[in-house]
């Protein structure tokens, strides 16, 4: 499973990276973010693309697993 490390990036960068992955046909990947705002925005992006987002907290980071 591929992984997008968007930790340390401010919005809208994590969302842009997520959208690019979805547009390229990737429907199973993880996005790493380190802020609540980025987490919520990425989840909204994923769900608006009719994909599923599962979130796990890992210390100070969030791992968002995107699946069909």
C-alpha positions in Angstrom: 0.0 0.0 0.0 1.4 3.4 -1.0 1.7 6.2 1.5 1.5 10.0 1.3 3.5 11.7 4.1 1.8 15.1 4.5 3.0 15.7 8.0 4.3 19.2 8.5 2.3 20.5 5.5 -0.4 23.1 5.9 -3.7 23.0 4.1 -4.5 22.7 1.3 -1.3 20.7 0.5 -2.5 17.4 2.2 -5.8 17.6 0.3 -4.1 18.4 -3.0 -1.8 15.4 -2.6 -4.8 13.2 -1.7 -6.8 14.4 -4.7 -3.8 13.8 -7.0 -3.5 10.2 -5.8 -7.2 9.6 -6.4 -7.1 11.2 -9.8 -4.2 9.0 -10.8 -6.4 5.9 -10.1 -4.9 5.1 -6.7 -7.8 3.8 -4.5 -5.9 2.1 -1.7 -3.3 4.2 0.1 -2.5 5.9 3.4 -2.2 9.6 4.2 -0.1 10.7 7.2 -1.1 14.1 8.7 -0.2 15.8 11.9 -3.1 18.3 12.5 -6.8 17.9 13.2 -7.7 20.4 10.4 -5.7 18.4 7.8 -7.3 15.2 9.0 -10.8 16.5 8.7 -10.1 18.1 5.3 -8.5 14.9 3.9 -11.4 12.8 5.2 -13.9 15.1 3.5 -11.9 14.9 0.2 -11.8 11.1 0.4 -15.5 10.7 1.2 -16.5 13.2 -1.6 -14.7 10.9 -4.0 -16.9 8.0 -2.8 -14.1 6.2 -1.1 -13.7 5.2 2.6 -11.4 6.7 5.1 -10.4 4.9 8.3 -8.4 7.0 10.8 -5.9 5.8 13.4 -4.0 8.1 15.8 -0.3 7.4 16.1 1.3 9.6 18.7 1.0 13.1 17.3 0.1 11.9 13.8 -3.0 10.6 12.2 -2.9 7.7 9.7 -5.8 7.9 7.2 -6.3 4.6 5.3 -8.2 5.2 2.1 -10.0 2.2 0.5 -12.8 1.6 -2.0 
